[in-house]
Amino acid sequence: MADRLSGKTALVTAAAQGIGRATALAFAAEGAEVMATDINLDRLEELSGTPGISLRRLDVMDPQAVNSLAAEMPPLDVLCNVAGFVHNGTILDCPEEDWDFSFDLNVKSMYRMIRAFLPAMLENGGGSIVNMASVASSLRGLPNRFVYGASKAAVIGLTKAVAADFIKQGIRCNCICPGTIESPSLDDRINAFDDPVAARKAFIARQPIGRLGTPEEIAGMAVYLASDVAAYTTGTAMIVDGGVTL
């Protein structure tokens, strides 16, 4: 089904690589006018010239930058919050500064983005908010994902709260809970191990389906949630995890 997002204006964070990039491309391919944002301008510029995609540097941890962009843009039909960080370790490996950084980027950035862009969405009659959570959350405890899991559980709670508060005003808010996805950030985490080959095998073994997911598979779910096909869907945590939570 083509052009499921025709006529819609969308914004995607962390669009320079991985899930964010795949989502920006998928939204544009479905007819949306997409503002692709990231702090990594070099990688973001690789999307330059793609039909339907505009580029903007945005630090989602900078409230002034977020509010300024919201004031400049027309009302969004779709807000897709992808920016996040995977901390490795248990509670004993998580000093307060790591806790604060993880929650600031993984949760508070979504609070900032939604709070900044929601008023215009409401005035415009509604829209779809798609947040990136994880199966490492309230859905499943995974080893060495202490603060990541805690922060992504908070994303699920945030998503449901926004959905409940604005369901009567045309706002749908859902989140996606991926399993392990092939991405540059995953490659970086794997390469940090003493034995990257063994580490990759371990990541794959965690997925009962027998492989890692692709960014495009997560982007496909984002397209669905952003589109009017999902008009009856709100407050959900959509699991796309290769069977991790089975």
RAHUTA-V944070 format. One record per helix or strand. SS is the DSSP state (H for helix, E for strand). FROM is the first residue (numbers start at 0). TO is the last residue. If there is no record, write none. Layout:
# RAHUTA-V944070
{{SS;FROM;TO} {SS;FROM;TO}}
This chain:
# RAHUTA-V944070
{{E;8;11} {H;17;28} {E;32;37} {H;40;46} {E;52;56} {H;62;71} {E;77;80} {E;88;88} {H;90;92} {H;95;122} {E;126;131} {E;135;135} {E;139;139} {E;144;144} {H;145;168} {E;170;177} {E;180;180} {H;183;190} {H;195;204} {E;212;212} {H;214;225} {H;227;229} {E;236;239}}
